[in-house]
Amino acid sequence: MDAQILQNIGYVASGLIAFSMTMNSIVKFRWINLLGASSFAIYGFLISAYPVMLLNGFIVIVDIYYLIKIYNKSQLFDTLQIKANNQYLLKFLEYNKKDIQKYFPGFEYKAEKNTISFFVLRNMAVTGIFLAHREDNNILKVGLDYVIPEYRDFKNGKYVYHHLNKYFKKVGFERIITTAGTPVHKKYLKKLGFKETKEGLFEKSI
């Protein structure tokens, strides 16, 4: 094989491995690292560098093992209702302030609006926060639906907007509305079944 092509495979593999190290999400890290290690294993084979091939082949097996474990793991989702002056809530918002502003630019916590609020738990670990209030009697207006980087795999959103539908109906809600401050958030909402209105809002029937 042409030496330049071999060199390019090595560069691509190195880039993928390096890029995987920047991932906050465990799932993204494993997938990108898997691609990088696979490329390196192929590269090692093509240049007859068998120690490189064996090492990266082992990493491929490890990544596949953990990805299977992640996707097959039975996770227990739950919510923990919180009050407007909850100290952990305030600390959580302050600690994640920079990341929250990245996805919800201009967000400002207002205790008087924080009437329907809870932490989202996965296996008893706090992975996200949901802040909302009632509007026009039967509308749930979401102010913040934030998930920490390690758990951004849409499972929190699916749990909140699909599995909690019965609860929302029970307390009298018929629609959920929110806004999208970034393209990433807009994509997230559409993936969860929200439709964009002419006014620029995103809504979903319950």
C-alpha positions in Angstrom: 0.0 0.0 0.0 1.2 3.5 -0.7 3.2 5.0 2.1 1.2 8.3 2.1 -2.1 6.4 2.5 -0.6 4.4 5.4 0.6 7.6 7.0 -2.9 9.2 6.6 -4.5 6.2 8.3 -2.1 6.7 11.2 -2.9 10.4 11.4 -6.7 9.7 11.4 -6.3 7.1 14.1 -4.3 9.4 16.3 -6.8 12.2 15.7 -9.7 10.0 16.8 -8.0 8.8 19.9 -7.0 12.4 20.9 -10.6 13.6 20.1 -12.1 10.9 22.2 -10.2 12.2 25.2 -12.1 15.5 25.0 -15.5 13.9 25.4 -17.4 14.5 28.6 -20.0 11.9 27.7 -18.9 8.4 28.6 -20.9 6.9 25.7 -19.3 9.3 23.1 -15.9 8.6 24.5 -16.3 4.9 24.1 -17.6 5.1 20.5 -14.9 7.5 19.3 -12.2 5.7 21.1 -13.4 2.5 19.5 -13.1 4.0 16.0 -9.7 5.3 16.8 -8.4 2.0 18.3 -9.9 0.1 15.3 -8.0 2.4 12.9 -4.8 2.0 14.8 -5.2 -1.8 14.9 -5.6 -1.8 11.1 -2.7 0.6 10.7 -0.5 -1.7 12.9 -1.4 -4.7 10.8 -0.7 -2.9 7.5 2.8 -1.8 8.5 3.5 -5.1 10.3 3.7 -3.4 13.7 2.0 -6.3 15.5 2.5 -4.9 19.1 0.5 -1.8 18.0 -2.1 -4.0 16.4 -2.5 -6.2 19.4 -2.6 -3.4 21.9 -5.3 -1.5 20.0 -7.2 -4.7 19.3 -7.4 -5.2 23.0 -8.7 -1.6 23.4 -11.3 -2.4 20.8 -12.5 -5.4 22.8 -12.6 -3.3 26.0 -14.6 -0.5 24.3 -17.1 -3.0 22.9 -17.4 -4.7 26.3 -18.2 -1.5 28.1 -20.6 -0.2 25.3 -22.6 -3.5 25.5 -22.6 -3.1 29.3 -23.8 0.6 29.0 -26.6 -0.2 26.5 -27.8 -3.3 28.4 -27.6 -1.9 31.8 -31.0 -1.6 33.5 -31.1 1.9 34.9 -33.5 3.1 37.6 -34.9 6.5 36.8 -36.7 8.6 39.4 -37.4 12.2 40.3 -36.9 14.1 43.5 -39.2 17.1 44.0 -37.5 20.2 45.3 -38.6 23.5 46.7 -37.6 26.9 45.3 -35.1 27.6 48.2 -33.5 24.2 48.2 -29.8 24.7 49.0 -28.6 21.8 46.9 -30.6 23.2 43.9 -28.9 26.6 44.3 -25.5 25.0 44.6 -26.2 22.8 41.6 -27.2 25.8 39.5 -24.1 27.8 40.6 -21.7 24.9 40.0 -23.1 24.2 36.5 -23.7 27.9 35.6 -21.2 28.1 32.8 -22.4 25.0 31.1 -26.1 25.9 31.6 -25.5 29.3 29.9 -23.9 27.5 26.9 -27.1 25.6 26.2 -29.6 28.0 27.8 -28.1 31.5 27.1 -29.6 34.2 29.3 -31.1 31.7 31.8 -31.7 33.3 35.1 -33.1 31.4 38.1 -36.3 33.0 39.4 -37.6 31.3 42.6 -41.2 32.6 42.0 -41.3 30.8 38.7 -39.9 27.6 40.2 -43.2 25.9 41.1 -42.8 22.5 39.4 -39.3 21.4 39.9 -37.3 18.3 40.4 -34.0 16.6 40.1 -33.8 13.7 37.6 -32.1 10.7 39.2 -30.4 7.7 37.5 -29.6 4.9 39.9 -29.9 7.5 42.7 -27.3 9.9 41.1 -28.5 13.4 40.3 -28.1 13.7 36.5 -30.3 16.6 35.6 -32.7 19.3 36.7 -36.2 20.2 35.5 -37.7 23.6 36.3 -41.1 24.6 35.1 -44.4 26.4 36.1 -48.0 26.5 35.2 -49.3 28.9 32.5 -53.0 29.5 31.4 -54.1 26.7 33.8 -53.3 23.7 31.5 -49.9 24.6 30.0 -46.6 23.5 31.5 -43.9 26.1 30.7 -40.4 24.7 30.9 -37.7 27.1 32.0 -34.8 24.7 32.3 -34.3 21.1 31.3 -30.6 20.6 32.0 -28.5 17.4 32.0 -24.9 17.2 33.2 -22.4 16.3 30.4 -21.8 12.7 31.5 -25.4 11.7 30.9 -26.4 13.5 27.7 -27.8 10.5 25.8 -31.5 11.6 25.6 -32.5 9.1 28.3 -33.3 11.8 30.8 -35.4 13.7 28.2 -37.3 10.5 27.3 -38.0 9.8 30.9 -39.2 13.3 31.7 -41.3 13.9 28.5 -42.6 10.4 27.9 -42.7 8.4 31.1 -43.9 11.3 33.2 -46.8 12.1 30.9 -49.3 10.3 33.2 -48.2 12.5 36.1 -48.5 15.7 34.1 -52.0 14.7 32.9 -53.0 13.8 36.4 -52.2 17.4 37.7 -54.1 18.9 34.8 -51.6 19.7 32.0 -52.5 19.3 28.4 -49.5 20.8 26.7 -45.8 21.5 27.3 -44.2 24.6 25.9 -40.6 25.8 26.0 -38.0 27.8 24.0 -34.8 26.8 22.3 -31.8 29.2 22.7 -29.4 27.1 20.7 -29.4 24.8 17.6 -28.3 21.9 19.8 -31.3 22.4 22.2 -33.6 22.8 19.2 -32.4 19.4 17.8 -32.9 17.9 21.3 -36.5 19.1 21.5 -37.4 17.9 18.0 -36.0 14.5 18.8 -38.3 14.3 21.8 -41.4 15.1 19.7 -41.7 18.9 20.1 -43.0 20.9 17.2 -41.9 24.5 16.5 -44.7 27.1 16.3 -45.0 30.2 14.2 -44.1 32.2 17.4 -40.8 30.4 17.7 -41.9 28.3 20.7 -41.7 24.5 20.9 -44.7 22.6 22.1 -45.8 19.1 22.7 -49.2 17.6 23.6 -49.4 15.5 26.7 
